[in-house]
Amino acid sequence: HDGKRVMECLKKSLRIAGRCMDVFAEVQLYVEVLNRYLFYYEKGADEATTTILKQVIERIKEKLPSLEGGEVADQINKHFQNTLVHIRHQQEAEAEHNYAGLVF
């Protein structure tokens, strides 16, 4: 795969997500894009770095409080928390791509 092209597409996805008028859709898209970054990071794409991962995680954390309660907000938050659990498990397992230096 062309890692550079993949990262360009993911960055474009983040820009599109940031333009969403619906905050629920925006945050959900950020979480989805984060999961795609994680996939390519774990596959060894050099362009997917922990710096980028941290930026996306921070953006999600900034936006989460703006979600008012309800089932959709709970689902988005649960999806994000599950993603963070996955990262922690990778860190604890000392996997090949263990997210070294990624603190959240």
Secondary structure, 3 states (H helix, E strand, C coil): CCHHHHHHHHHHHHHHHHCCCCHHHHHHHHHHHHHHHHHHHHCCCCCCCHHHHHHHHHHHHHHHHHCCCCHHHHHHHHHHHHHHHHHHHHHHCCCCCCCCCCCC
